[in-house]
Amino acid sequence: DAMVIQNPRYQVTQFGKPVTLSCSQTLNHNVMYWYQQKSSQAPKLLFHYYDKDFNNEADTPDNFQSRRPNTSFCFLDIRSPGLGDAAMYLCATSREGWGLESGELFFGEGSRLTVL
Amino acid sequence: AQTVTQSQPEMSVQEAETVTLSCTYDTSESDYYLFWYKQPPSRQMILVIRQEAYKQQNATENRFSVNFQKAAKSFSLKISDSQLGDAAMYFCAYRSAISNDMRFGAGTRLTVKP
């Protein structure tokens, strides 16, 4: 089945030790998103790619970077994780264009990051 | 910037009863999408129902329906015949028709009592 897959599901890192989270999709969607969700809070958009065009939210810390080497894959790099970066990180995709799916986001199961 | 407000952090409903979750939003745009997403504990977020702002008719999806009041910028979700599997966090979300980012409300945790 077509889907959005995130790896790893659980990641434990030490304070300041870089971490990379990955997202892959088989939906062939042209937009990919990264959201940060802290416990019992709304997902917060970090950035998104429209094809190869990168769109950063104004309040996303420089500590967070992203790469999208091709349509199917997108990575979230946290260069120096702090305790405040412990959260669930959600990847989502959408298809731009007219149609039934237009506007809807399809989510992965998330990667839960713990910072020790 | 658009904001989405869910004023009910928690709601509960008896199994088989009906519950309504509230959502308001703020925007100056005329064309946009509204969504309700469900996030069960430790599981992925899935779409419950969507509404295009240009459509006057309220969206329905089986037991789920919305009351979309564009002038009032209100978008409530009604769940009829509630089931135990409906227990989850419910997020209201707004998406502009001209940009790619989706904004979420703070969520409402729904408990279904047997």
Interface residues (C-beta under 8 A of the other chain):
Chain A: V31 Y33 S40 Q41 A42 P43 L45 H48 Y50 N55 E57 L90 A92 S94 E96 G103 E104 L105 F107 G108 E109 G110
Chain B: V4 Y33 F35 Y37 R43 Q44 M45 I46 L47 R50 E52 M89 F91 A93 R95 A97 N100 D101 M102 R103 F104 G105 A106 G107 R109
